[in-house]
Amino acid sequence: MAGKLADTFSARAERFDREEAFPFENFSDIKKSGYGSLSVPREYGGEEISLYELVMLQERLATGDAATSLSIGWHLGGLMELSENRPWKEETFKSLCAKVVKDKALINRAATEPATGSPTRGGLPETKAVQTGDGWILNGRKTFTSMARVLDYSLVSARIGESGEKGFFLIDHTQEGVSIEETWDTISMKGTGSDDLVLQDVTVAGSALVERDSDAHDSREELPKAWLLHIPACYIGVAIAARNEAVHFAKEYSPNSLPGPIKDVPEVRRKIGEIELDLFNVRQILYSIADKWDKEPDKRHGMASELASVKHIVTNSAFRIVDTAMRIVGARSLFKSNPMQRYYRDVRAGLHNPPMDDMVISMLAGKALKE
Protein backbone atom coordinates (compact mmCIF):
# COMPACT_ATOMS: atom_id res chain seq x y z
CA MET A 1 0.00 0.00 0.00
CA ALA A 2 2.73 2.45 0.98
CA GLY A 3 4.74 1.64 -2.12
CA LYS A 4 1.81 2.14 -4.47
CA LEU A 5 0.92 5.45 -2.83
CA ALA A 6 4.55 6.62 -2.88
CA ASP A 7 4.96 5.93 -6.58
CA THR A 8 1.71 7.76 -7.35
CA PHE A 9 2.74 10.74 -5.22
CA SER A 10 6.18 10.87 -6.84
CA ALA A 11 4.62 11.37 -10.27
CA ARG A 12 2.74 14.43 -9.01
CA ALA A 13 5.43 15.93 -6.79
CA GLU A 14 7.06 18.28 -9.31
CA ARG A 15 3.70 19.75 -10.38
CA PHE A 16 2.60 20.45 -6.83
CA ASP A 17 5.97 21.97 -6.02
CA ARG A 18 6.02 24.23 -9.10
CA GLU A 19 2.46 25.40 -8.55
CA GLU A 20 2.97 25.66 -4.78
CA ALA A 21 -0.31 23.79 -4.54
CA PHE A 22 -1.63 21.74 -1.64
CA PRO A 23 -1.70 18.02 -2.63
CA PHE A 24 -5.42 17.38 -2.15
CA GLU A 25 -5.17 14.39 -4.53
CA ASN A 26 -2.60 12.70 -2.31
CA PHE A 27 -4.80 12.90 0.75
CA SER A 28 -7.78 11.70 -1.25
CA ASP A 29 -5.76 8.62 -2.21
CA ILE A 30 -4.68 8.13 1.40
CA LYS A 31 -8.29 8.17 2.54
CA LYS A 32 -9.42 5.76 -0.16
CA SER A 33 -6.62 3.31 0.63
CA GLY A 34 -7.37 3.14 4.37
CA TYR A 35 -3.78 4.16 5.19
CA GLY A 36 -5.04 6.56 7.86
CA SER A 37 -6.53 3.78 9.99
CA LEU A 38 -3.38 1.63 10.22
CA SER A 39 -2.52 2.77 13.76
CA VAL A 40 -6.08 2.47 15.12
CA PRO A 41 -6.44 -0.42 17.63
CA ARG A 42 -7.72 -3.70 16.18
CA GLU A 43 -10.60 -3.69 18.64
CA TYR A 44 -11.88 -0.54 16.91
CA GLY A 45 -11.32 -1.66 13.32
CA GLY A 46 -7.70 -0.67 12.65
CA GLU A 47 -4.48 -2.60 12.00
CA GLU A 48 -2.74 -1.54 15.25
CA ILE A 49 0.65 -1.38 13.52
CA SER A 50 3.81 -1.51 15.61
CA LEU A 51 6.32 1.32 15.88
CA TYR A 52 8.67 -0.64 13.60
CA GLU A 53 5.95 -0.88 10.98
CA LEU A 54 5.10 2.82 11.34
CA VAL A 55 8.65 3.95 10.56
CA MET A 56 9.01 1.44 7.72
CA LEU A 57 5.77 2.59 6.06
CA GLN A 58 6.53 6.27 6.56
CA GLU A 59 10.02 5.93 5.12
CA ARG A 60 8.61 4.29 2.00
CA LEU A 61 5.86 6.88 1.63
CA ALA A 62 8.41 9.71 1.93
CA THR A 63 10.42 8.41 -1.03
CA GLY A 64 7.44 9.53 -3.11
CA ASP A 65 6.45 12.74 -1.37
CA ALA A 66 8.03 13.86 1.88
CA ALA A 67 5.46 16.52 2.73
CA THR A 68 2.52 14.13 2.46
CA SER A 69 4.40 11.51 4.47
CA LEU A 70 5.28 13.94 7.26
CA SER A 71 1.71 15.21 7.41
CA ILE A 72 0.00 11.83 7.67
CA GLY A 73 2.72 10.78 10.11
CA TRP A 74 1.32 13.23 12.67
CA HIS A 75 -2.10 11.62 12.25
CA LEU A 76 -0.85 8.02 12.50
CA GLY A 77 1.55 8.77 15.34
CA GLY A 78 -0.99 10.73 17.35
CA LEU A 79 -3.47 7.86 17.14
CA MET A 80 -0.73 5.44 18.15
CA GLU A 81 -0.01 7.52 21.26
CA LEU A 82 -3.70 7.65 22.19
CA SER A 83 -3.97 3.90 21.63
CA GLU A 84 -1.05 3.14 23.92
CA ASN A 85 -1.85 5.59 26.71
CA ARG A 86 -5.67 5.78 26.58
CA PRO A 87 -5.79 9.21 28.33
CA TRP A 88 -9.36 9.92 27.16
CA LYS A 89 -12.67 8.54 28.25
CA GLU A 90 -12.91 5.29 26.34
CA GLU A 91 -16.21 6.14 24.66
CA THR A 92 -14.73 9.35 23.25
CA PHE A 93 -11.70 7.52 21.89
CA LYS A 94 -13.88 4.75 20.47
CA SER A 95 -16.02 7.34 18.71
CA LEU A 96 -12.96 9.01 17.15
CA CYS A 97 -11.61 5.66 15.97
CA ALA A 98 -14.93 4.91 14.29
CA LYS A 99 -14.74 8.21 12.43
CA VAL A 100 -11.18 7.44 11.30
CA VAL A 101 -12.01 3.91 10.13
CA LYS A 102 -15.46 4.47 8.62
CA ASP A 103 -15.42 8.13 7.57
CA LYS A 104 -11.65 8.32 6.83
CA ALA A 105 -11.34 11.29 9.21
CA LEU A 106 -7.94 12.97 9.66
CA ILE A 107 -6.71 14.47 12.93
CA ASN A 108 -3.65 16.35 14.15
CA ARG A 109 -2.55 18.11 17.32
CA ALA A 110 -2.53 21.89 17.07
CA ALA A 111 -0.17 23.08 19.79
CA THR A 112 2.24 25.59 18.23
CA GLU A 113 1.54 29.32 18.50
CA PRO A 114 3.24 32.51 17.28
CA ALA A 115 4.18 33.61 20.81
CA THR A 116 5.21 30.25 22.25
CA GLY A 117 6.98 28.59 19.33
CA SER A 118 7.37 24.84 19.54
CA PRO A 119 5.36 23.25 22.39
CA THR A 120 8.44 21.18 23.25
CA ARG A 121 9.96 24.37 24.70
CA GLY A 122 7.28 24.40 27.39
CA GLY A 123 5.49 27.70 26.73
CA LEU A 124 1.92 28.06 27.99
CA PRO A 125 -0.56 28.51 25.13
CA GLU A 126 -2.24 31.87 24.61
CA THR A 127 -5.28 30.16 23.13
CA LYS A 128 -7.85 30.40 25.90
CA ALA A 129 -10.81 28.23 26.87
CA VAL A 130 -13.47 29.89 29.03
CA GLN A 131 -16.06 27.75 30.74
CA THR A 132 -19.71 28.67 30.15
CA GLY A 133 -22.21 26.50 31.98
CA ASP A 134 -21.59 22.96 30.80
CA GLY A 135 -19.42 23.95 27.82
CA TRP A 136 -16.44 25.99 26.68
CA ILE A 137 -15.69 28.91 24.37
CA LEU A 138 -12.29 28.88 22.68
CA ASN A 139 -10.37 31.73 21.09
CA GLY A 140 -6.89 31.63 19.66
CA ARG A 141 -4.57 30.92 16.74
CA LYS A 142 -2.41 27.88 16.07
CA THR A 143 0.52 27.85 13.65
CA PHE A 144 2.26 24.94 11.87
CA THR A 145 -1.00 22.97 11.63
CA SER A 146 0.08 20.36 9.12
CA MET A 147 -2.48 19.35 6.46
CA ALA A 148 -4.87 21.91 7.98
CA ARG A 149 -6.95 22.17 4.81
CA VAL A 150 -7.95 18.49 4.91
CA LEU A 151 -8.18 17.96 8.67
CA ASP A 152 -11.51 16.88 10.10
CA TYR A 153 -10.44 17.30 13.73
CA SER A 154 -7.72 19.04 15.70
CA LEU A 155 -6.54 18.48 19.25
CA VAL A 156 -6.12 22.08 20.32
CA SER A 157 -4.03 23.05 23.33
CA ALA A 158 -5.49 25.91 25.37
CA ARG A 159 -5.10 27.65 28.69
CA ILE A 160 -8.04 26.82 30.90
CA GLY A 161 -9.61 30.08 32.08
CA GLU A 162 -7.24 32.36 33.98
CA SER A 163 -5.33 29.44 35.44
CA GLY A 164 -1.89 28.27 34.49
CA GLU A 165 -3.32 24.91 33.53
CA LYS A 166 -3.28 23.57 29.99
CA GLY A 167 -5.79 21.27 28.36
CA PHE A 168 -6.44 19.71 24.96
CA PHE A 169 -9.81 20.12 23.27
CA LEU A 170 -11.12 17.94 20.46
CA ILE A 171 -12.32 20.40 17.83
CA ASP A 172 -14.47 19.46 14.85
CA HIS A 173 -13.42 21.64 11.89
CA THR A 174 -17.03 21.97 10.74
CA GLN A 175 -17.91 23.90 13.90
CA GLU A 176 -18.79 27.57 13.60
CA GLY A 177 -15.86 29.85 14.30
CA VAL A 178 -13.22 27.38 13.06
CA SER A 179 -11.28 28.59 10.02
CA ILE A 180 -7.99 28.08 8.21
CA GLU A 181 -5.80 31.02 7.24
CA GLU A 182 -3.37 30.06 4.49
CA THR A 183 -0.10 31.36 5.87
CA TRP A 184 2.25 28.55 4.80
CA ASP A 185 4.87 30.30 2.66
CA THR A 186 8.03 28.20 2.84
CA ILE A 187 10.58 26.80 0.42
CA SER A 188 10.66 23.44 2.27
CA MET A 189 7.88 20.93 2.77
CA LYS A 190 5.44 23.12 0.84
CA GLY A 191 2.93 20.30 0.57
CA THR A 192 2.34 19.99 4.32
CA GLY A 193 0.17 23.10 4.06
CA SER A 194 0.94 23.86 7.70
CA ASP A 195 -1.36 26.86 7.83
CA ASP A 196 -2.86 28.70 10.80
CA LEU A 197 -5.87 27.26 12.57
CA VAL A 198 -8.01 30.15 13.82
CA LEU A 199 -10.60 29.75 16.58
CA GLN A 200 -13.04 32.60 17.07
CA ASP A 201 -15.67 32.14 19.75
CA VAL A 202 -15.83 28.40 19.09
CA THR A 203 -18.43 26.88 21.40
CA VAL A 204 -17.96 23.24 22.36
CA ALA A 205 -19.51 20.83 24.85
CA GLY A 206 -17.85 20.09 28.15
CA SER A 207 -16.82 16.68 26.82
CA ALA A 208 -14.57 18.36 24.22
CA LEU A 209 -11.96 18.78 26.95
CA VAL A 210 -10.31 15.40 26.52
CA GLU A 211 -6.99 15.97 28.31
CA ARG A 212 -5.92 18.34 31.08
CA ASP A 213 -2.81 18.81 33.21
CA SER A 214 -4.64 18.23 36.48
CA ASP A 215 -5.88 14.79 35.44
CA ALA A 216 -4.27 11.92 37.29
CA HIS A 217 -1.38 10.58 35.24
CA ASP A 218 -0.52 6.93 35.40
CA SER A 219 2.84 5.47 34.43
CA ARG A 220 1.78 4.83 30.83
CA GLU A 221 1.24 8.51 30.16
CA GLU A 222 4.79 9.31 31.22
CA LEU A 223 6.30 7.22 28.44
CA PRO A 224 8.48 9.08 25.92
CA LYS A 225 6.79 9.83 22.60
CA ALA A 226 8.30 7.05 20.53
CA TRP A 227 5.85 7.65 17.71
CA LEU A 228 7.82 10.81 16.87
CA LEU A 229 10.21 8.46 15.07
CA HIS A 230 7.93 9.04 12.10
CA ILE A 231 9.92 12.28 11.68
CA PRO A 232 13.38 10.73 11.10
CA ALA A 233 11.70 7.98 9.05
CA CYS A 234 10.38 10.64 6.70
CA TYR A 235 13.80 12.23 6.21
CA ILE A 236 15.45 8.87 5.58
CA GLY A 237 12.85 8.50 2.84
CA VAL A 238 14.00 11.80 1.32
CA ALA A 239 17.61 10.66 1.49
CA ILE A 240 16.76 7.36 -0.22
CA ALA A 241 14.94 9.21 -3.00
CA ALA A 242 18.01 11.41 -3.53
CA ARG A 243 20.27 8.36 -3.48
CA ASN A 244 18.13 6.64 -6.12
CA GLU A 245 18.19 9.72 -8.33
CA ALA A 246 21.99 10.05 -8.03
CA VAL A 247 22.63 6.36 -8.76
CA HIS A 248 20.32 6.44 -11.78
CA PHE A 249 22.08 9.57 -13.07
CA ALA A 250 25.54 8.02 -12.59
CA LYS A 251 24.53 4.94 -14.59
CA GLU A 252 22.94 6.91 -17.42
CA TYR A 253 24.99 10.10 -17.87
CA SER A 254 27.85 9.64 -20.28
CA PRO A 255 29.68 12.86 -21.34
CA ASN A 256 31.78 12.64 -24.51
CA SER A 257 34.91 13.24 -22.45
CA LEU A 258 34.56 9.72 -21.02
CA PRO A 259 34.41 6.29 -22.65
CA GLY A 260 31.29 5.43 -20.68
CA PRO A 261 28.90 6.64 -17.94
CA ILE A 262 30.21 8.51 -14.91
CA LYS A 263 29.49 5.50 -12.67
CA ASP A 264 32.98 4.29 -13.59
CA VAL A 265 34.68 7.46 -12.36
CA PRO A 266 36.46 6.69 -9.03
CA GLU A 267 35.29 9.88 -7.32
CA VAL A 268 31.66 9.22 -8.26
CA ARG A 269 31.95 5.66 -6.97
CA ARG A 270 33.45 6.95 -3.73
CA LYS A 271 30.54 9.32 -3.20
CA ILE A 272 28.00 6.57 -3.90
CA GLY A 273 29.80 4.36 -1.41
CA GLU A 274 29.67 7.10 1.22
CA ILE A 275 25.92 7.47 0.66
CA GLU A 276 25.40 3.72 1.04
CA LEU A 277 27.41 3.68 4.27
CA ASP A 278 25.50 6.64 5.70
CA LEU A 279 22.15 5.07 4.82
CA PHE A 280 23.19 1.76 6.36
CA ASN A 281 24.19 3.50 9.59
CA VAL A 282 21.07 5.61 10.03
CA ARG A 283 18.64 2.85 9.08
CA GLN A 284 20.30 0.47 11.55
CA ILE A 285 19.95 3.07 14.28
CA LEU A 286 16.33 3.91 13.50
CA TYR A 287 15.10 0.36 13.16
CA SER A 288 17.04 -1.06 16.10
CA ILE A 289 15.51 1.51 18.46
CA ALA A 290 12.02 0.96 17.03
CA ASP A 291 12.50 -2.79 17.44
CA LYS A 292 13.67 -2.34 21.03
CA TRP A 293 10.56 -0.27 21.82
CA ASP A 294 8.30 -2.97 20.41
CA LYS A 295 10.02 -6.01 21.88
CA GLU A 296 11.23 -4.71 25.27
CA PRO A 297 8.32 -2.71 26.73
CA ASP A 298 9.83 -2.87 30.21
CA LYS A 299 12.64 -0.58 29.00
CA ARG A 300 10.43 2.09 27.42
CA HIS A 301 10.54 4.51 30.35
CA GLY A 302 14.30 4.86 29.98
CA MET A 303 14.41 5.33 26.22
CA ALA A 304 13.82 9.08 25.92
CA SER A 305 17.45 9.92 25.20
CA GLU A 306 17.76 7.08 22.68
CA LEU A 307 14.65 8.19 20.79
CA ALA A 308 15.83 11.79 20.72
CA SER A 309 19.30 10.74 19.58
CA VAL A 310 17.82 8.86 16.64
CA LYS A 311 16.09 11.99 15.41
CA HIS A 312 19.29 14.07 15.73
CA ILE A 313 21.52 11.53 14.00
CA VAL A 314 19.10 10.69 11.20
CA THR A 315 18.05 14.20 10.19
CA ASN A 316 21.61 15.49 10.11
CA SER A 317 22.82 12.43 8.21
CA ALA A 318 19.93 12.68 5.73
CA PHE A 319 20.96 16.25 4.99
CA ARG A 320 24.53 15.09 4.30
CA ILE A 321 23.32 12.23 2.06
CA VAL A 322 21.23 14.57 -0.09
CA ASP A 323 24.13 17.01 -0.34
CA THR A 324 26.46 14.23 -1.51
CA ALA A 325 23.88 13.03 -4.02
CA MET A 326 23.65 16.55 -5.45
CA ARG A 327 27.42 16.64 -5.90
CA ILE A 328 27.15 13.53 -8.07
CA VAL A 329 24.43 15.03 -10.27
CA GLY A 330 26.18 18.41 -10.38
CA ALA A 331 24.62 21.64 -11.64
CA ARG A 332 21.65 19.76 -13.12
CA SER A 333 20.49 19.12 -9.56
CA LEU A 334 19.60 22.83 -9.26
CA PHE A 335 17.12 22.82 -12.14
CA LYS A 336 13.46 23.04 -11.14
CA SER A 337 12.74 20.05 -13.34
CA ASN A 338 15.16 17.96 -11.28
CA PRO A 339 13.72 16.46 -8.07
CA MET A 340 17.08 16.80 -6.33
CA GLN A 341 16.58 20.48 -5.55
CA ARG A 342 13.24 19.62 -3.90
CA TYR A 343 14.87 16.89 -1.81
CA TYR A 344 17.52 19.40 -0.75
CA ARG A 345 14.92 21.93 0.39
CA ASP A 346 12.69 19.35 2.08
CA VAL A 347 15.44 17.54 3.98
CA ARG A 348 16.54 20.82 5.53
CA ALA A 349 13.20 21.09 7.33
CA GLY A 350 14.08 18.05 9.43
CA LEU A 351 16.47 20.14 11.49
CA HIS A 352 13.52 22.19 12.74
CA ASN A 353 11.19 19.33 13.70
CA PRO A 354 11.14 18.28 17.38
CA PRO A 355 13.21 17.53 19.29
CA MET A 356 15.67 20.25 18.27
CA ASP A 357 19.38 19.47 18.11
CA ASP A 358 20.30 21.63 21.09
CA MET A 359 17.68 19.96 23.29
CA VAL A 360 18.95 16.50 22.35
CA ILE A 361 22.56 17.39 23.17
CA SER A 362 21.50 18.98 26.47
CA MET A 363 19.46 15.89 27.35
CA LEU A 364 22.39 13.57 26.68
CA ALA A 365 24.77 15.72 28.73
CA GLY A 366 22.31 15.88 31.62
CA LYS A 367 21.84 12.11 31.57
CA ALA A 368 25.58 11.45 31.54
CA LEU A 369 26.26 13.88 34.38
CA LYS A 370 23.36 12.52 36.46
CA GLU A 371 24.60 8.97 36.07
C-alpha positions in Angstrom: 0.0 0.0 0.0 2.7 2.4 1.0 4.7 1.6 -2.1 1.8 2.1 -4.5 0.9 5.5 -2.8 4.6 6.6 -2.9 5.0 5.9 -6.6 1.7 7.8 -7.3 2.7 10.7 -5.2 6.2 10.9 -6.8 4.6 11.4 -10.3 2.7 14.4 -9.0 5.4 15.9 -6.8 7.1 18.3 -9.3 3.7 19.7 -10.4 2.6 20.4 -6.8 6.0 22.0 -6.0 6.0 24.2 -9.1 2.5 25.4 -8.6 3.0 25.7 -4.8 -0.3 23.8 -4.5 -1.6 21.7 -1.6 -1.7 18.0 -2.6 -5.4 17.4 -2.1 -5.2 14.4 -4.5 -2.6 12.7 -2.3 -4.8 12.9 0.8 -7.8 11.7 -1.2 -5.8 8.6 -2.2 -4.7 8.1 1.4 -8.3 8.2 2.5 -9.4 5.8 -0.2 -6.6 3.3 0.6 -7.4 3.1 4.4 -3.8 4.2 5.2 -5.0 6.6 7.9 -6.5 3.8 10.0 -3.4 1.6 10.2 -2.5 2.8 13.8 -6.1 2.5 15.1 -6.4 -0.4 17.6 -7.7 -3.7 16.2 -10.6 -3.7 18.6 -11.9 -0.5 16.9 -11.3 -1.7 13.3 -7.7 -0.7 12.7 -4.5 -2.6 12.0 -2.7 -1.5 15.2 0.6 -1.4 13.5 3.8 -1.5 15.6 6.3 1.3 15.9 8.7 -0.6 13.6 5.9 -0.9 11.0 5.1 2.8 11.3 8.6 4.0 10.6 9.0 1.4 7.7 5.8 2.6 6.1 6.5 6.3 6.6 10.0 5.9 5.1 8.6 4.3 2.0 5.9 6.9 1.6 8.4 9.7 1.9 10.4 8.4 -1.0 7.4 9.5 -3.1 6.4 12.7 -1.4 8.0 13.9 1.9 5.5 16.5 2.7 2.5 14.1 2.5 4.4 11.5 4.5 5.3 13.9 7.3 1.7 15.2 7.4 0.0 11.8 7.7 2.7 10.8 10.1 1.3 13.2 12.7 -2.1 11.6 12.3 -0.9 8.0 12.5 1.6 8.8 15.3 -1.0 10.7 17.3 -3.5 7.9 17.1 -0.7 5.4 18.2 0.0 7.5 21.3 -3.7 7.6 22.2 -4.0 3.9 21.6 -1.0 3.1 23.9 -1.8 5.6 26.7 -5.7 5.8 26.6 -5.8 9.2 28.3 -9.4 9.9 27.2 -12.7 8.5 28.3 -12.9 5.3 26.3 -16.2 6.1 24.7 -14.7 9.4 23.3 -11.7 7.5 21.9 -13.9 4.7 20.5 -16.0 7.3 18.7 -13.0 9.0 17.1 -11.6 5.7 16.0 -14.9 4.9 14.3 -14.7 8.2 12.4 -11.2 7.4 11.3 -12.0 3.9 10.1 -15.5 4.5 8.6 -15.4 8.1 7.6 -11.6 8.3 6.8 -11.3 11.3 9.2 -7.9 13.0 9.7 -6.7 14.5 12.9 -3.7 16.4 14.2 -2.6 18.1 17.3 -2.5 21.9 17.1 -0.2 23.1 19.8 2.2 25.6 18.2 1.5 29.3 18.5 3.2 32.5 17.3 4.2 33.6 20.8 5.2 30.3 22.2 7.0 28.6 19.3 7.4 24.8 19.5 5.4 23.3 22.4 8.4 21.2 23.2 10.0 24.4 24.7 7.3 24.4 27.4 5.5 27.7 26.7 1.9 28.1 28.0 -0.6 28.5 25.1 -2.2 31.9 24.6 -5.3 30.2 23.1 -7.9 30.4 25.9 -10.8 28.2 26.9 -13.5 29.9 29.0 -16.1 27.7 30.7 -19.7 28.7 30.1 -22.2 26.5 32.0 -21.6 23.0 30.8 -19.4 24.0 27.8 -16.4 26.0 26.7 -15.7 28.9 24.4 -12.3 28.9 22.7 -10.4 31.7 21.1 -6.9 31.6 19.7 -4.6 30.9 16.7 -2.4 27.9 16.1 0.5 27.8 13.6 2.3 24.9 11.9 -1.0 23.0 11.6 0.1 20.4 9.1 -2.5 19.4 6.5 -4.9 21.9 8.0 -6.9 22.2 4.8 -8.0 18.5 4.9 -8.2 18.0 8.7 -11.5 16.9 10.1 -10.4 17.3 13.7 -7.7 19.0 15.7 -6.5 18.5 19.2 -6.1 22.1 20.3 -4.0 23.0 23.3 -5.5 25.9 25.4 -5.1 27.6 28.7 -8.0 26.8 30.9 -9.6 30.1 32.1 -7.2 32.4 34.0 -5.3 29.4 35.4 -1.9 28.3 34.5 -3.3 24.9 33.5 -3.3 23.6 30.0 -5.8 21.3 28.4 -6.4 19.7 25.0 -9.8 20.1 23.3 -11.1 17.9 20.5 -12.3 20.4 17.8 -14.5 19.5 14.8 -13.4 21.6 11.9 -17.0 22.0 10.7 -17.9 23.9 13.9 -18.8 27.6 13.6 -15.9 29.8 14.3 -13.2 27.4 13.1 -11.3 28.6 10.0 -8.0 28.1 8.2 -5.8 31.0 7.2 -3.4 30.1 4.5 -0.1 31.4 5.9 2.2 28.5 4.8 4.9 30.3 2.7 8.0 28.2 2.8 10.6 26.8 0.4 10.7 23.4 2.3 7.9 20.9 2.8 5.4 23.1 0.8 2.9 20.3 0.6 2.3 20.0 4.3 0.2 23.1 4.1 0.9 23.9 7.7 -1.4 26.9 7.8 -2.9 28.7 10.8 -5.9 27.3 12.6 -8.0 30.2 13.8 -10.6 29.7 16.6 -13.0 32.6 17.1 -15.7 32.1 19.8 -15.8 28.4 19.1 -18.4 26.9 21.4 -18.0 23.2 22.4 -19.5 20.8 24.9 -17.9 20.1 28.1 -16.8 16.7 26.8 -14.6 18.4 24.2 -12.0 18.8 26.9 -10.3 15.4 26.5 -7.0 16.0 28.3 -5.9 18.3 31.1 -2.8 18.8 33.2 -4.6 18.2 36.5 -5.9 14.8 35.4 -4.3 11.9 37.3 -1.4 10.6 35.2 -0.5 6.9 35.4 2.8 5.5 34.4 1.8 4.8 30.8 1.2 8.5 30.2 4.8 9.3 31.2 6.3 7.2 28.4 8.5 9.1 25.9 6.8 9.8 22.6 8.3 7.0 20.5 5.9 7.7 17.7 7.8 10.8 16.9 10.2 8.5 15.1 7.9 9.0 12.1 9.9 12.3 11.7 13.4 10.7 11.1 11.7 8.0 9.0 10.4 10.6 6.7 13.8 12.2 6.2 15.4 8.9 5.6 12.9 8.5 2.8 14.0 11.8 1.3 17.6 10.7 1.5 16.8 7.4 -0.2 14.9 9.2 -3.0 18.0 11.4 -3.5 20.3 8.4 -3.5 18.1 6.6 -6.1 18.2 9.7 -8.3 22.0 10.0 -8.0 22.6 6.4 -8.8 20.3 6.4 -11.8 22.1 9.6 -13.1 25.5 8.0 -12.6 24.5 4.9 -14.6 22.9 6.9 -17.4 25.0 10.1 -17.9 27.9 9.6 -20.3 29.7 12.9 -21.3 31.8 12.6 -24.5 34.9 13.2 -22.4 34.6 9.7 -21.0 34.4 6.3 -22.7 31.3 5.4 -20.7 28.9 6.6 -17.9 30.2 8.5 -14.9 29.5 5.5 -12.7 33.0 4.3 -13.6 34.7 7.5 -12.4 36.5 6.7 -9.0 35.3 9.9 -7.3 31.7 9.2 -8.3 32.0 5.7 -7.0 33.4 6.9 -3.7 30.5 9.3 -3.2 28.0 6.6 -3.9 29.8 4.4 -1.4 29.7 7.1 1.2 25.9 7.5 0.7 25.4 3.7 1.0 27.4 3.7 4.3 25.5 6.6 5.7 22.2 5.1 4.8 23.2 1.8 6.4 24.2 3.5 9.6 21.1 5.6 10.0 18.6 2.8 9.1 20.3 0.5 11.5 19.9 3.1 14.3 16.3 3.9 13.5 15.1 0.4 13.2 17.0 -1.1 16.1 15.5 1.5 18.5 12.0 1.0 17.0 12.5 -2.8 17.4 13.7 -2.3 21.0 10.6 -0.3 21.8 8.3 -3.0 20.4 10.0 -6.0 21.9 11.2 -4.7 25.3 8.3 -2.7 26.7 9.8 -2.9 30.2 12.6 -0.6 29.0 10.4 2.1 27.4 10.5 4.5 30.3 14.3 4.9 30.0 14.4 5.3 26.2 13.8 9.1 25.9 17.5 9.9 25.2 17.8 7.1 22.7 14.6 8.2 20.8 15.8 11.8 20.7 19.3 10.7 19.6 17.8 8.9 16.6 16.1 12.0 15.4 19.3 14.1 15.7 21.5 11.5 14.0 19.1 10.7 11.2 18.1 14.2 10.2 21.6 15.5 10.1 22.8 12.4 8.2 19.9 12.7 5.7 21.0 16.2 5.0 24.5 15.1 4.3 23.3 12.2 2.1 21.2 14.6 -0.1 24.1 17.0 -0.3 26.5 14.2 -1.5 23.9 13.0 -4.0 23.6 16.5 -5.4 27.4 16.6 -5.9 27.1 13.5 -8.1 24.4 15.0 -10.3 26.2 18.4 -10.4 24.6 21.6 -11.6 21.7 19.8 -13.1 20.5 19.1 -9.6 19.6 22.8 -9.3 17.1 22.8 -12.1 13.5 23.0 -11.1 12.7 20.1 -13.3 15.2 18.0 -11.3 13.7 16.5 -8.1 17.1 16.8 -6.3 16.6 20.5 -5.5 13.2 19.6 -3.9 14.9 16.9 -1.8 17.5 19.4 -0.8 14.9 21.9 0.4 12.7 19.4 2.1 15.4 17.5 4.0 16.5 20.8 5.5 13.2 21.1 7.3 14.1 18.1 9.4 16.5 20.1 11.5 13.5 22.2 12.7 11.2 19.3 13.7 11.1 18.3 17.4 13.2 17.5 19.3 15.7 20.3 18.3 19.4 19.5 18.1 20.3 21.6 21.1 17.7 20.0 23.3 18.9 16.5 22.4 22.6 17.4 23.2 21.5 19.0 26.5 19.5 15.9 27.4 22.4 13.6 26.7 24.8 15.7 28.7 22.3 15.9 31.6 21.8 12.1 31.6 25.6 11.5 31.5 26.3 13.9 34.4 23.4 12.5 36.5 24.6 9.0 36.1 
